[in-house]
Amino acid sequence: EVTLDFAEITTARATAGATALAAGDSLQVLSIPADTLVMAVGATTITAEGAASTFDIGLTGGDVDGFVDGGDANSAGTTNSNGALLIANNNGHYFSAADTIDMLIGVSGAVTDAAKIKVWALVVDCSS
């Protein structure tokens, strides 16, 4: 799991002179090693955004909302796995090569720049 404090991320980016986050940006949030089965993924909004905003969690360059589709950044609570990568086969998603689970922010509504969201995954090490 990782907790993303978007207020801190926004401040750190501004301090570093980096481009501000924008709607449609993708962030790598969880590193998944090769030979890993991901059984479930979810996100818990701890601090609401303050404006309507949704996010997706999935695989950049693949199914961007494969784990969580339409998570609510403006309402405290948990969005469990509801995307096609887990629901379609009820067996999880196997990573044969190392990759990342990514969050697409500001899918609808405001860019995520104030929320605090914990992203978690239930994984099984399948390496020998």
N, C-alpha and C positions, 0 to 999 in steps of 0.2 A: 504494500500500500504506500501511497504518497499523498500528502496533503498539499494542494496548490492554493497558496494565498495570493490571489490575483492583485490585491492592493500592493503587497510587497513586490511582486513580480513587476508590476507597472512602475513602481518607484525605482526599482533597481535598473530597469531598462532605461528610464529617463536619465538617471544618474550616470549611466555608462554611455549615454549618447546614442543608444540603440533606437531603432524605429519602434514606435508604440504598437501594441497589439491591435489588430484589426479584425473585424468580423470575417470569418472564413480562414483565419490562421489555424495551423495545426501544430500541436505541441506533443513531443514524445514524452509520455508520462511514466511508462513502466517498461523496463528492459526485460525481455524474455529470452532465456538461453535456449540453445538448440535442444531438441529432444524433450520438449516440455508440452504437457497437455494442459490447456487452460479450460477449467471446468465452469467457471463463472466469473463475470466482471460486473462491477457496479460502481456507483458514485453516490456519495452522500454530500449534499449541500449543507454545509455547516453555517455559513453566513450568506444570506441572500444578496443578490446583485444590486437590488434597489430599482431595477427596471426589468421589464420582460426580456428574457434571454434564455436560449436553449443551447445545448451542446450535444455532440455525438462522440462516441468512443468506438474506435475500430482500428483498421489498418490503412494507413496512408498508401495510396497507390493500389488499393484493393477495395475492400468493403469498409468505407469510412464510418459507417454506423452499424457495423456488424455485431458489436457487443452491446452498446447502449444507443438507442435511437430516440432523440428528443428529450434528453435529460433537462430538468428545469433548474437553471442557475439562480432563479429568483424565488425559490420556495424551499425552505429547509425540509430535508427529508432524503430518503434513499431511492434511487432508481436502480433496480437490479437488472441483470442481463435480460434484455428484451429484443435483441437484434438477431439477425438471421444466422450469424456464425454459431450461435448456441441453440437457438430455438429450432432451427430447421432439422437438426439431426439428434438433438438431446444427448449428444455424446461429447460436447466440448469441441475445442479447436486445437489441433495438433500443430506445433511449430517444429518442423524438422530442421530448420536453420534459425540461428539467433535473429531476433527482430524486436520491434517495439510495439507496444499498444499506445495508440495516439488519441489525443482529444482534439476535436474540431470545435472551436469556440465561436460564439455569436452566430450560430446557424440561423436563428431567427431572433429578431429583436436586437437589443443592445449588445455591443462587444463586451465580453466578460473582462472587467477590469477592477471589480470591487469584491467579488464573491470569494468565499473560501470553500473549496471542494476537495473532499478526500476520494481518491480513486483507488479501488482495490481489485485484486484478482485472486482467485482460488486456483492454484496451480499444482501439478503433479510432475515431479522429476522422473522422466522415463529413460534417462541415460543409464548405461550399465555401470 
